[in-house]
Amino acid sequence: MDKSWMKLSDRFSKDYIAGVDAFLALSFQHNGGSSQMLCPCLYCANVSHQSASIVRTHLILYGMQSSYTKWIFHGEQANDDEYQVDEQLEDEDEADDFDGFDVIQDLLGDIHRANVVVQEQENQQSGGGNIAESNDGASRFHSLLRSAQRELYPGCKSHSVLSFVLKLVHLKDLNRWSNKSFEMLLKLLKEAFPTGESIPTTYYEAKKMLRDLGLGYESIHACFNDCVLFWKDLEDEDYCPVCKESRWKKQKGKTRRIPRKVLRYFPLIPRLQRLFMNKEIASDLRYHSEKRVVEENVLRHPADGEAWKHLDRLYPWLAQDPRHLRLGLATDGFNPFGIMSSSYSVWPVVVVVYNLPPWRSMKEPFILMPLLIPGKKGPGRDIDVYLRPLVEELKTLFSVGAITYDAAAEETFNLRGVVLWTIHDLPALGSVFGYVPMGYKACPVCLEGTYSQPLRSKIGFLGHRRYLPIHHRWRRSKAFNGKKEETLPPKQLSGNDVFNLLQKLDHLQGFKYGKHRDKKRKAPEKNTPWKNFTKRTILFELPYWKELLLSHNLDVMHIEKNICESLLATLLNISSKTKDTLKARMDLQDMNIRKNLHLQQRGSSVVKPHAYRGRGHGPKLNRRASSSSTSSQQVLEAELAATKLVVATQQATIETQQAKIDHQDKRIDWLTSVMCKMAGISPPPVDDIDIAGQGCSNTWTTSSDGQGSLVSDGISRR
């Protein structure tokens, strides 16, 4: 019998499949009437008995063992030389120049192997109650298999339908083709290719073909006013139960109903399971436990931090299996059309897997997007409505888990995971955390302990000296805001403290989501305590959220951008952006500080004295203004150079130690000193909530014992 088909690298070719069918026919002739036979594929290796259809699938996906050249378990006689074949198989590189088939075969092999093993495990646990679901999965897989076997057009040897469509959709994504241009290309290809081609005619058909690979999503209709999702119990409703708004757009003469707002939901757990289907990625997901270099008091990976270790102590089962995942959650709004004048924005919610090595966890393939929240306005505090499907999935991932196949260990395990923290800019943090980062109590770290005072143009946050040592000389100085600083840093609330507090706040009782016009949200009275809290975040439904040491992080990029813009615009005196305005000089007069910078009346006009820095330190920073603009420019350039040198020297010293957890206190003392120096140099409007949040988060990142701990609902700079 001809066995040359075993050497073919393209296991979807007609010759290979014909050889598999001939092998099965021979086997059943000598099988004694049994419906099952030993499977000789690369993974079963003649150990397990399978049905004919499963053996056929395995041989196509995985190939036959190269050493199994005498089919003694399938009817061939051990002394029969008729079926001898050359044991030297062709080199894979010479067999086929096109690697698309190998990619598709590997992809389908990973999916099938994982699905079969997981389904068997689930059937054993449920007593065989998932037969319908198993049949549905098998049907989808065989549909993919047929697409992978079908030629793109008669006689095409380089591409199957599945490989061609997969690459075409990938090109569309990489080059940002519109749906219309993609369909125009499909139309042109159908006209150019020979008769009998199998190219899809629309983008929808192409997506439908690839959906069974696990790349699909679920469309969930939402109330136009962000009150509810039409999901689960509300799936069949046509009107919002809160605001009574219609779910559908108003259309005349059209039978197809179009929803007014749609949430795109990409289930998270299947995507996490997909990571373990690849051997290399599955191995990297153990990096933090097996490959990470551990050195005492050195912070290289989130696993070195106290937040990670704290959860391991609370839930020991998390540390017992390194495959349990630690996740980060982030969201922000962006304009999908790239037009700055447009106010339209959508809000993607992304998940980061911290089990991976640092150089992979932030790469695009490993940043998952479970939710795409629709515009055209931001959801605000109603973002919890859209987070509901993700939170339900995260609760399942923590409490129940999901049976997952690990390709590296070739075994199944129960995958579980936790969210370590969230990362946002200040406005998005206010939406997720449920705290308004505006007003006199705007700081989400200090909460009611926020130190602020009214200025002529805005609210100033000038309380940085509270974090200095109690006997520091700057605390006794009045040169910063006209007052001595005698207060201590505000008390930090734990996650349990915040949760219990939110339970008691009267203005949050009976809270409902939504932005409809008939529902006028009552603003808390002026003297209401804790009035900046707007809700109890849905994340508190996660069983472990109250226990986290570090539940929210501020995105450093936005903060540093705003601070740098303010400082540079003030130093360079950019008229439209400088903080050194007439009102800022009047603020100095109101606080009775820096008298040499007060506005001066010269005849009928008001003059601002030149403001530049001398070489002094601390609050005595401003010297007599120069009457020559050239001299002023030279002094400014000299002082900028000197300041840059000092900061660079100090920063270099700190950076050599910043990975050392033991040295975090020194870094915090240095940052606090810098914040106070800035307050003594810059105009009061520079000290806005961005700088206040930066100072507080840096100050509270490390505990007094130097262990790097932070209370649950404190905010940290990332």
GIURWO-V327550 format. One record per backbone hydrogen bond with DSSP energy under -1.0 kcal/mol. CO is the residue of the C=O (numbers start at 1). NH is the residue of the N-H. If there is no record, write none. Layout:
# GIURWO-V327550
co->CO nh->NH
co->CO nh->NH
This chain:
# GIURWO-V327550
co->3 nh->6
co->4 nh->7
co->5 nh->8
co->9 nh->11
co->10 nh->13
co->13 nh->17
co->14 nh->18
co->15 nh->19
co->16 nh->20
co->17 nh->21
co->18 nh->22
co->19 nh->23
co->20 nh->24
co->21 nh->25
co->22 nh->26
co->23 nh->27
co->24 nh->28
co->25 nh->29
co->31 nh->34
co->37 nh->50
co->39 nh->46
co->40 nh->65
co->41 nh->45
co->44 nh->47
co->48 nh->39
co->50 nh->37
co->51 nh->55
co->52 nh->56
co->53 nh->57
co->54 nh->58
co->55 nh->59
co->56 nh->60
co->57 nh->61
co->58 nh->62
co->63 nh->42
co->65 nh->68
co->67 nh->69
co->70 nh->72
co->71 nh->74
co->71 nh->76
co->77 nh->80
co->81 nh->84
co->91 nh->95
co->92 nh->96
co->99 nh->103
co->100 nh->104
co->101 nh->105
co->102 nh->106
co->103 nh->107
co->104 nh->108
co->105 nh->109
co->106 nh->110
co->107 nh->111
co->108 nh->112
co->109 nh->113
co->110 nh->114
co->111 nh->115
co->112 nh->116
co->113 nh->117
co->114 nh->118
co->115 nh->119
co->116 nh->120
co->117 nh->121
co->118 nh->122
co->119 nh->123
co->120 nh->124
co->121 nh->125
co->122 nh->126
co->123 nh->128
co->130 nh->134
co->131 nh->135
co->132 nh->136
co->133 nh->137
co->134 nh->138
co->135 nh->139
co->136 nh->140
co->137 nh->141
co->138 nh->142
co->139 nh->143
co->140 nh->144
co->141 nh->145
co->142 nh->146
co->143 nh->147
co->144 nh->148
co->145 nh->149
co->146 nh->150
co->147 nh->162
co->150 nh->161
co->152 nh->198
co->153 nh->156
co->159 nh->152
co->160 nh->164
co->161 nh->165
co->162 nh->166
co->163 nh->167
co->164 nh->168
co->165 nh->169
co->166 nh->170
co->167 nh->171
co->168 nh->172
co->169 nh->173
co->170 nh->174
co->171 nh->175
co->172 nh->177
co->178 nh->182
co->179 nh->183
co->180 nh->184
co->181 nh->185
co->182 nh->186
co->183 nh->187
co->184 nh->188
co->185 nh->189
co->186 nh->190
co->187 nh->191
co->188 nh->192
co->189 nh->193
co->194 nh->197
co->202 nh->206
co->203 nh->207
co->204 nh->208
co->205 nh->209
co->206 nh->210
co->207 nh->211
co->210 nh->213
co->211 nh->214
co->218 nh->265
co->220 nh->263
co->221 nh->230
co->223 nh->226
co->225 nh->515
co->228 nh->223
co->229 nh->231
co->231 nh->234
co->232 nh->235
co->234 nh->237
co->238 nh->247
co->240 nh->244
co->245 nh->240
co->247 nh->260
co->258 nh->249
co->261 nh->222
co->263 nh->220
co->264 nh->372
co->265 nh->218
co->268 nh->272
co->269 nh->273
co->270 nh->274
co->274 nh->277
co->276 nh->407
co->278 nh->282
co->279 nh->283
co->280 nh->284
co->281 nh->285
co->283 nh->286
co->284 nh->287
co->286 nh->289
co->286 nh->290
co->287 nh->291
co->287 nh->292
co->295 nh->298
co->297 nh->661
co->301 nh->304
co->302 nh->305
co->305 nh->309
co->306 nh->310
co->307 nh->311
co->308 nh->312
co->309 nh->313
co->310 nh->314
co->311 nh->315
co->315 nh->318
co->316 nh->320
co->321 nh->324
co->325 nh->418
co->326 nh->354
co->327 nh->420
co->328 nh->352
co->329 nh->423
co->330 nh->350
co->334 nh->346
co->335 nh->338
co->339 nh->342
co->346 nh->334
co->347 nh->373
co->349 nh->371
co->350 nh->330
co->351 nh->368
co->352 nh->328
co->355 nh->288
co->357 nh->360
co->357 nh->361
co->360 nh->363
co->363 nh->366
co->364 nh->367
co->368 nh->351
co->370 nh->266
co->371 nh->349
co->372 nh->264
co->373 nh->347
co->379 nh->382
co->380 nh->383
co->382 nh->385
co->383 nh->387
co->387 nh->391
co->388 nh->392
co->389 nh->393
co->390 nh->394
co->391 nh->395
co->392 nh->396
co->393 nh->397
co->394 nh->398
co->395 nh->399
co->396 nh->400
co->396 nh->401
co->402 nh->415
co->404 nh->413
co->406 nh->410
co->406 nh->411
co->411 nh->406
co->413 nh->404
co->415 nh->402
co->416 nh->325
co->418 nh->327
co->421 nh->329
co->422 nh->553
co->424 nh->555
co->425 nh->429
co->426 nh->430
co->427 nh->431
co->428 nh->432
co->429 nh->433
co->430 nh->434
co->430 nh->435
co->434 nh->534
co->436 nh->438
co->443 nh->447
co->446 nh->449
co->447 nh->450
co->453 nh->460
co->458 nh->455
co->460 nh->453
co->463 nh->466
co->464 nh->467
co->465 nh->468
co->469 nh->472
co->472 nh->475
co->475 nh->485
co->478 nh->482
co->494 nh->498
co->495 nh->499
co->496 nh->500
co->497 nh->501
co->498 nh->502
co->499 nh->503
co->501 nh->504
co->505 nh->508
co->506 nh->509
co->508 nh->511
co->525 nh->528
co->528 nh->531
co->530 nh->533
co->532 nh->436
co->537 nh->540
co->538 nh->541
co->539 nh->542
co->542 nh->545
co->544 nh->547
co->545 nh->548
co->551 nh->422
co->552 nh->716
co->553 nh->424
co->554 nh->718
co->555 nh->559
co->556 nh->560
co->557 nh->561
co->558 nh->562
co->559 nh->563
co->560 nh->564
co->561 nh->565
co->562 nh->566
co->563 nh->567
co->564 nh->568
co->565 nh->569
co->566 nh->570
co->567 nh->571
co->568 nh->572
co->569 nh->574
co->574 nh->577
co->574 nh->578
co->579 nh->581
co->581 nh->585
co->582 nh->586
co->583 nh->587
co->584 nh->588
co->585 nh->589
co->586 nh->590
co->587 nh->591
co->588 nh->593
co->594 nh->597
co->595 nh->598
co->600 nh->607
co->602 nh->605
co->605 nh->602
co->607 nh->600
co->619 nh->621
co->621 nh->614
co->628 nh->632
co->629 nh->633
co->630 nh->634
co->631 nh->635
co->632 nh->636
co->633 nh->637
co->634 nh->638
co->635 nh->639
co->636 nh->640
co->637 nh->641
co->638 nh->642
co->639 nh->643
co->640 nh->644
co->641 nh->645
co->642 nh->646
co->643 nh->647
co->644 nh->648
co->645 nh->649
co->646 nh->650
co->647 nh->651
co->648 nh->652
co->649 nh->653
co->650 nh->654
co->651 nh->655
co->652 nh->656
co->654 nh->657
co->654 nh->658
co->657 nh->660
co->659 nh->299
co->660 nh->663
co->661 nh->664
co->663 nh->667
co->664 nh->668
co->665 nh->669
co->666 nh->670
co->667 nh->671
co->668 nh->672
co->669 nh->673
co->670 nh->674
co->671 nh->675
co->672 nh->676
co->673 nh->677
co->674 nh->678
co->675 nh->679
co->676 nh->680
co->677 nh->681
co->678 nh->682
co->683 nh->686
co->684 nh->687
co->686 nh->688
co->687 nh->461
co->688 nh->692
co->689 nh->693
co->690 nh->694
co->691 nh->695
co->692 nh->696
co->693 nh->697
co->694 nh->698
co->695 nh->699
co->696 nh->700
co->703 nh->706
co->711 nh->714
co->712 nh->551
co->716 nh->554
